[in-house]
Each structure stands twice: as C-alpha cells, then as structure tokens.
Amino acid sequence: MTARPMGEPRATHLRGFAFLAAGQTLARGMTFLAVAYLARTLGVEMFGVVGFGAVVASYLLLIVDAGLDLVAMREIARSGSLVESVVSSILATRVVLAGLAAASLWGIAPWLASSPAALAVILAYSLTFLSFASNLKWGFQAREQNGVVAAALVVSQAAYLAGVLLWVRGPGDAPRVPLLLFASELAGATLLLVRYRRQGFRLWVPRSVLLSWTLLREAMPLAATRLVRTLTVNFDLLVLGMVAAPAAVGIYVAVSRISLFLRELGELYYFALFPQLSRAASGPAAGFAAVGRVGLRHAMIIILPVAVGGCLTGPALLSFLFGPGYGAGAPVLCLMLAGMVFAILAGGYRLGLVAHHRQGALFRIMATGAAFNVALNLVLIPKYSIVGGALSGFLSEALTFVLVWVAMARSSPLSPWRPLLRPVLAAAGLAIILSVLPAWPILLTVAVGGVSYAVLVFLVGAVHLREIAEIVREQAAPPVRYSEAERPGGP
C-alpha cells in the first residue's frame, strides 16, 4: 500500500472508535452483571465496603496514571523507532509509581477501615495498581491497533465476571473481589504483552533515565488536569445533596449517567484520532488543521443526532430508561446534551494542544473551567435546583471550548465552523422529522430517526463514500522493527 504523506486526513479513526466503543459497551455490560451479583451476594454492608475500597483506590490510581498515556502515545505515533524505548520507560516509571501508590494506600488504610474485613479489602486493592501499570493499551492505540485493545478489555471483564460468579459466595468472600479484579486486569494486560512480543518488539530494553524523566515531566500537567477533573466531577451532586429534595437528586443522578456515558465515548473517539493528530502536529500547521477538521466533522456527525434526538424525545426517553418518574428530568437532559456538544468539540482542541506539547496551557484552561463550574454551581443550584446544576455544566463546557479554541489558534488555524456546517444541516433535518412524527413508542421513534439521519448525512455531504471505503479497506500499520542506530541510546 502506498504510504500517505504525514498529516493527510484519514477516516480510519472511525474504525478504531467502533472497536473501542463496542469493546467498552460489552465490557460495561459484564461489569454491570458482576456488580448486580455482588450487591445481592455480599449484602448491603460488605458491598458498601467493597465499593468504598474501590473509590479510595481510584483516587490513588491517579498517581500511577500520572497522565503518561497521552504523552507516550504521542511519541510512539510520531516515531515508530521509539516504541521499545518508550514502552520500557513507561513500564519502569509506572511500576515505581505503583509502589508509591500502594505504600500510600497501606499507610492510610488503617485510618479508613471500619473493621478487619474492610482493612483486608482496602489493602487488597493495592494490587490493582500493578495490573494497571503493566497494561500496554496506550501503545497499541498509538499504533492504531484498537481492535487488540478492545479484545483485551473484553477478556479482562469476562474473566472478572467469571471469577466473581465462581468464587464469591457470601459476605465473607469480600476480600476476594479486589483479588479477582487484579487477576482479571492482569489477564488483559498479559494478552497485550504477548501480542507486543509477537509483533517483534522486545519487552524490556535498556532504557534512558533521561527519557523516563522527560516523559514524566511532560505528563505532569496532564496528571494535574485529571486531578482537577476528578475533584470537581461530582461537585454538582454534592451541592444538590445539601440543598435539593432527594427526588430531584435522584433524577439528576440518573440523567448524569447518560452524560457520563457519552463523555466516555467521546474520550474513546479522540484516543482513536490522537495518533493522527500527533503525527500531523510535527508537520505544517495547515496539515494539522486538515486532520483536525476531519476529526471534528466526524465527531459532530456522532454527537449531534444524540443531542437533538435526546432533547426532543427527552420525557419519553428518560421514562423508558429509568421509569415514569424520571420524565421530569427532560430539561436537565437537554442542557447536559448541549454541554456534551461543546465538550466533544473541545476534545479535538484539547488533544491538539497535547500533540503540540502544550500540556501546561491545557491544564490552565481546564483549571479555569473547573473553577468557573464550581462557582456557578454554588450560585445557580440553590436558586434553580437541578436545572441550575445542568446549566452550570453547559456554561462551563462552552467556556472551556472557547478557551481551547483560542489557545489552539497559536499553533494551528483549526476553525470549528467548517466541520460543523454539514453535520448541523443533517441534525436540523433530523429535528424537523422528529418534530412531525406521531407519538410512537420510543424505540420505534429512535429507529426511524436513526435511519432518517443516516440518509441525511449522505444527502448533505457530511459523509463521503470514499471515507466509508477507506475504513473498510485500510488496515492498521504493520509492525516494524528498527535497528539499534534508530533507537534512543543506540550507537
């Protein structure tokens, strides 16, 4: 196959996104089954202990994560000769960070545990730091081999579900839950490590301490960004819990699940696109803008029908998903979906800043958006309850988008207007169709709307047939071996 010039737009990230989204959806389904089984088998008290231990571990997992995924993906995507050096450096760094996180957990666990059984559960979660550290999914994503990543995720969650069903029989088995999670995550990580070796790469090579420190230093603003996001993600619920009625909080929590799910899909989409952005960022600014426009256009094709359809069918959709009492959350759903449009748009610019080595600017923007969100929550939620919480999120997402767009302009002229035009036309056509449909059952409405939108995106030229053909035809780059002279530290 003829090699493409660096920075030439491709549509193949959609195939990667499809793999990741399918794997994530299947894995989430198995996780739900495991959680439902544990809730019944462990009982309320021990299920709460397991959930608390998982939350504590998730915060300390930020130490192991350290924002290294995106930095490593960027370097591998730009230069295949760095694969072995980057992998060895990231693995070594994360093993050290996993040790620090485990030591921190063991230090605070006695203060957090309410019983010896709770202490055992919390301490057992420290093993998951090691399984996380050994996962090479970011390396395969950098090489646009997302099907392997999706397979590893499904294998991991299938192993977890099977282990839970086989070895958790009552409240006394609660300490086995984090052990099974560790074993299942390690199974997924092992699958990736084996595939990595079969592609001809060495698992461990002499690494450069300077490279390890450089990658960690560049990842620090990303780690700070994720910390800020983690600390503020549930702040609206915290304020609502203090000032709103329990029923209102319940509606808000339910609608928030939809928003969080869409946010996760958005992250998967841009992970699939990020290797192209990274390669394009090392070339002319116009080339990066061309790749960015394709990515934004496809992102809008995906999110706009969800936002339009969800808003227009809000009461029926919420009643179908959660029950009749949740239809009152339709205004909240509309605001959250509108906020998600800005969040998905901003995603391309956020990763564009990372591709241009501007993680510090990204952190400052995200910290500004988080502070703005907290301030709005404190002002709007006491006055407007759940609508105030959703409005705060919408306005902060809009502000963040504007800030990342302005910041990106210093590196590349990536305007959102051109990528938005045709998807907006298709979404407007969908809105007209949905507004004239009779009061059909929600599943029939969704089916008709989906088919109508698929036709509209072709009619307005939002999607081209050559892009579909490219997705089907083109395969991920084959593994390439490099000489020692091409490796950092080589002769």
Backbone hydrogen bonds, N-H to C=O, Kabsch-Sander energy under -0.5 kcal/mol:
donor,donor_aa,acceptor,acceptor_aa,energy
8,E,5,P,-1.9
14,L,11,A,-1.8
15,R,12,T,-0.7
16,G,12,T,-1.5
17,F,13,H,-2.7
18,A,14,L,-2.3
19,F,15,R,-2.2
20,L,16,G,-2.5
21,A,17,F,-3.2
22,A,18,A,-2.4
23,G,19,F,-2.7
24,Q,20,L,-2.8
25,T,21,A,-2.5
26,L,22,A,-2.5
27,A,23,G,-2.6
28,R,24,Q,-2.7
29,G,25,T,-2.0
30,M,26,L,-1.9
31,T,27,A,-2.4
32,F,28,R,-2.5
33,L,29,G,-1.8
34,A,30,M,-2.2
35,V,31,T,-2.8
36,A,32,F,-2.8
37,Y,33,L,-2.2
38,L,34,A,-2.5
39,A,35,V,-2.6
40,R,36,A,-1.4
41,T,37,Y,-2.6
42,L,38,L,-2.9
43,G,39,A,-0.6
46,M,42,L,-0.6
47,F,43,G,-2.2
48,G,44,V,-2.0
49,V,45,E,-1.7
50,V,46,M,-2.4
51,G,47,F,-2.4
52,F,48,G,-2.5
53,G,49,V,-2.5
54,A,50,V,-2.1
55,V,51,G,-1.9
56,V,52,F,-2.4
57,A,53,G,-2.4
58,S,54,A,-2.0
59,Y,55,V,-1.5
60,L,56,V,-1.7
61,L,57,A,-1.8
62,L,59,Y,-1.2
63,I,60,L,-1.5
64,V,60,L,-0.8
65,D,61,L,-2.6
66,A,62,L,-2.5
68,L,65,D,-2.4
71,V,67,G,-0.8
72,A,68,L,-2.7
73,M,69,D,-2.7
74,R,70,L,-2.4
75,E,71,V,-1.9
76,I,72,A,-2.3
77,A,73,M,-2.8
78,R,74,R,-1.7
79,S,75,E,-1.9
82,L,79,S,-2.0
83,V,80,G,-1.6
86,V,82,L,-3.2
87,V,83,V,-2.8
88,S,84,E,-2.5
89,S,85,S,-2.1
90,I,86,V,-3.0
91,L,87,V,-2.7
92,A,88,S,-2.2
93,T,89,S,-2.5
94,R,90,I,-2.8
95,V,91,L,-2.1
96,V,92,A,-1.8
97,L,93,T,-2.4
98,A,94,R,-2.6
99,G,95,V,-1.8
100,L,96,V,-1.9
101,A,97,L,-2.6
102,A,98,A,-2.7
103,A,99,G,-2.4
104,S,100,L,-2.2
105,L,101,A,-2.5
106,W,102,A,-2.7
107,G,103,A,-1.6
108,I,104,S,-1.9
109,A,105,L,-2.2
111,W,108,I,-1.1
112,L,108,I,-1.0
112,L,109,A,-1.0
113,A,109,A,-2.5
119,L,115,S,-2.3
120,A,116,P,-2.1
121,V,117,A,-2.0
122,I,118,A,-2.5
123,L,119,L,-2.6
124,A,120,A,-2.0
125,Y,121,V,-1.2
126,S,123,L,-1.6
127,L,124,A,-1.5
128,T,125,Y,-1.1
129,F,126,S,-1.1
130,L,126,S,-0.5
130,L,127,L,-1.0
131,S,127,L,-1.5
132,F,128,T,-2.1
133,A,129,F,-2.1
134,S,130,L,-1.6
135,N,132,F,-1.3
139,G,136,L,-1.0
140,F,136,L,-1.5
141,Q,137,K,-2.4
142,A,138,W,-2.0
143,R,139,G,-1.1
144,E,141,Q,-1.5
145,Q,140,F,-3.1
148,V,145,Q,-0.7
149,V,145,Q,-1.0
150,A,146,N,-2.5
151,A,147,G,-2.2
152,A,148,V,-2.3
153,L,149,V,-2.1
154,V,150,A,-2.2
155,V,151,A,-2.6
156,S,152,A,-2.4
157,Q,153,L,-2.3
158,A,154,V,-2.5
159,A,155,V,-2.3
160,Y,156,S,-2.0
161,L,157,Q,-2.6
162,A,158,A,-2.5
163,G,159,A,-2.6
164,V,160,Y,-2.6
165,L,161,L,-2.3
166,L,162,A,-1.9
167,W,163,G,-2.8
168,V,164,V,-1.5
169,R,167,W,-0.6
173,D,170,G,-2.1
174,A,171,P,-1.6
176,R,173,D,-1.7
177,V,173,D,-0.5
177,V,174,A,-1.7
179,L,175,P,-0.9
180,L,176,R,-2.9
181,L,177,V,-2.3
182,F,178,P,-2.4
183,A,179,L,-2.4
184,S,180,L,-2.5
185,E,181,L,-2.6
186,L,182,F,-2.3
187,A,183,A,-1.7
188,G,184,S,-1.9
189,A,185,E,-2.4
190,T,186,L,-2.6
191,L,187,A,-2.0
192,L,188,G,-1.6
193,L,189,A,-2.3
194,V,190,T,-2.7
195,R,191,L,-2.1
196,Y,192,L,-2.3
197,R,193,L,-2.0
198,R,194,V,-2.3
199,Q,195,R,-1.2
200,G,197,R,-1.9
201,F,196,Y,-1.4
209,V,207,R,-0.6
212,S,208,S,-2.3
213,W,209,V,-2.5
214,T,210,L,-2.6
215,L,211,L,-2.7
216,L,212,S,-2.3
217,R,213,W,-2.9
218,E,214,T,-2.4
219,A,215,L,-1.5
220,M,216,L,-1.0
220,M,217,R,-0.6
223,A,66,A,-0.5
223,A,219,A,-2.4
224,A,220,M,-2.5
225,T,221,P,-2.1
226,R,222,L,-2.3
227,L,223,A,-2.1
228,V,224,A,-2.4
229,R,225,T,-2.3
230,T,226,R,-2.6
231,L,227,L,-2.4
232,T,228,V,-1.4
233,V,229,R,-1.5
235,F,232,T,-1.6
238,L,234,N,-1.8
239,V,235,F,-2.3
240,L,236,D,-2.6
241,G,237,L,-2.5
242,M,238,L,-0.9
242,M,239,V,-0.7
243,V,239,V,-1.4
244,A,240,L,-3.1
249,V,245,A,-2.1
250,G,246,P,-2.4
251,I,247,A,-2.0
252,Y,248,A,-2.3
253,V,249,V,-2.6
254,A,250,G,-2.1
255,V,251,I,-2.4
256,S,252,Y,-2.4
257,R,253,V,-1.2
257,R,254,A,-0.6
258,I,254,A,-0.8
258,I,255,V,-0.7
259,S,255,V,-1.5
260,L,256,S,-2.8
261,F,257,R,-2.0
262,L,258,I,-2.2
263,R,259,S,-2.1
264,E,260,L,-2.2
265,L,261,F,-2.1
266,G,262,L,-2.2
267,E,263,R,-2.0
268,L,264,E,-2.2
269,Y,265,L,-2.3
270,Y,266,G,-2.1
271,F,267,E,-1.9
272,A,268,L,-1.8
273,L,269,Y,-1.3
274,F,270,Y,-2.1
276,Q,273,L,-0.8
277,L,273,L,-1.8
278,S,274,F,-2.8
279,R,275,P,-2.2
280,A,276,Q,-2.5
281,A,277,L,-2.0
282,S,278,S,-0.6
282,S,279,R,-0.9
283,G,280,A,-1.7
288,F,284,P,-1.7
289,A,285,A,-2.3
290,A,286,A,-1.9
291,V,287,G,-1.9
292,G,288,F,-2.9
293,R,289,A,-2.5
294,V,290,A,-1.7
295,G,291,V,-2.3
296,L,292,G,-2.7
297,R,293,R,-2.6
298,H,294,V,-2.3
299,A,295,G,-2.1
300,M,296,L,-2.5
301,I,297,R,-2.1
302,I,298,H,-1.5
303,I,299,A,-2.4
304,L,300,M,-2.2
306,V,302,I,-0.6
307,A,303,I,-2.5
308,V,304,L,-3.0
309,G,305,P,-2.6
310,G,306,V,-2.4
311,C,307,A,-2.0
312,L,308,V,-2.4
313,T,309,G,-1.8
314,G,311,C,-0.9
317,L,313,T,-3.1
318,L,314,G,-2.8
319,S,315,P,-2.1
320,F,316,A,-2.1
321,L,317,L,-2.3
322,F,318,L,-2.9
323,G,318,L,-0.9
323,G,319,S,-0.9
326,Y,323,G,-1.8
327,G,324,P,-1.2
329,G,326,Y,-2.0
330,A,327,G,-1.6
333,L,329,G,-2.4
334,C,330,A,-2.4
335,L,331,P,-2.0
336,M,332,V,-2.6
337,L,333,L,-2.7
338,A,334,C,-2.2
339,G,335,L,-2.3
340,M,336,M,-1.9
341,V,337,L,-1.5
342,F,338,A,-1.4
343,A,339,G,-2.3
344,I,340,M,-2.9
345,L,341,V,-2.2
346,A,342,F,-2.7
347,G,343,A,-1.3
348,G,344,I,-0.8
348,G,345,L,-0.7
349,Y,345,L,-0.8
350,R,346,A,-2.9
351,L,347,G,-2.3
352,G,348,G,-1.3
353,L,349,Y,-2.2
354,V,350,R,-1.6
355,A,351,L,-2.6
356,H,352,G,-1.3
357,H,354,V,-2.0
358,R,353,L,-2.9
362,L,358,R,-1.7
363,F,359,Q,-2.4
364,R,360,G,-2.0
365,I,361,A,-2.1
366,M,362,L,-2.8
367,A,363,F,-2.7
368,T,364,R,-1.9
369,G,365,I,-2.6
370,A,366,M,-2.3
371,A,367,A,-2.4
372,F,368,T,-2.4
373,N,369,G,-2.2
374,V,370,A,-2.4
375,A,371,A,-2.4
376,L,372,F,-2.4
377,N,373,N,-2.5
378,L,374,V,-2.0
379,V,375,A,-1.4
380,L,376,L,-3.7
381,I,377,N,-1.6
383,K,379,V,-0.5
384,Y,380,L,-3.2
385,S,381,I,-2.3
387,V,384,Y,-1.3
388,G,384,Y,-0.8
389,G,385,S,-1.6
390,A,386,I,-2.2
391,L,387,V,-2.6
392,S,388,G,-2.2
393,G,389,G,-1.8
394,F,390,A,-2.3
395,L,391,L,-2.6
396,S,392,S,-2.2
397,E,393,G,-2.2
398,A,394,F,-2.2
399,L,395,L,-2.3
400,T,396,S,-2.4
401,F,397,E,-2.2
402,V,398,A,-2.1
403,L,399,L,-2.4
404,V,400,T,-2.5
405,W,401,F,-2.3
406,V,402,V,-2.4
407,A,403,L,-2.4
408,M,404,V,-2.5
409,A,405,W,-1.4
410,R,407,A,-1.3
411,S,408,M,-1.9
412,S,408,M,-2.6
414,L,412,S,-2.2
415,S,413,P,-1.1
420,L,416,P,-1.6
421,L,417,W,-1.6
422,R,418,R,-0.6
424,V,420,L,-2.5
425,L,421,L,-1.8
426,A,422,R,-2.2
427,A,423,P,-2.5
428,A,424,V,-2.5
429,G,425,L,-2.1
430,L,426,A,-2.0
431,A,427,A,-2.3
432,I,428,A,-2.0
433,I,429,G,-2.2
434,L,430,L,-2.8
435,S,431,A,-2.0
436,V,432,I,-1.1
436,V,433,I,-0.7
437,L,433,I,-0.8
440,W,438,P,-2.5
445,T,441,P,-2.3
446,V,442,I,-2.6
447,A,443,L,-2.1
448,V,444,L,-2.6
449,G,445,T,-2.7
450,G,446,V,-2.6
451,V,447,A,-2.3
452,S,448,V,-2.5
453,Y,449,G,-2.5
454,A,450,G,-2.2
455,V,451,V,-1.8
456,L,452,S,-2.3
457,V,453,Y,-2.5
458,F,454,A,-0.8
459,L,455,V,-2.2
460,V,456,L,-2.5
461,G,458,F,-0.6
462,A,457,V,-1.9
463,V,457,V,-1.5
467,E,464,H,-0.8
468,I,464,H,-1.4
469,A,465,L,-2.4
470,E,466,R,-2.0
471,I,467,E,-2.2
472,V,468,I,-1.9
473,R,469,A,-2.5
474,E,470,E,-2.5
486,E,483,S,-1.3
487,R,483,S,-0.6
487,R,484,E,-1.0
490,G,487,R,-2.5
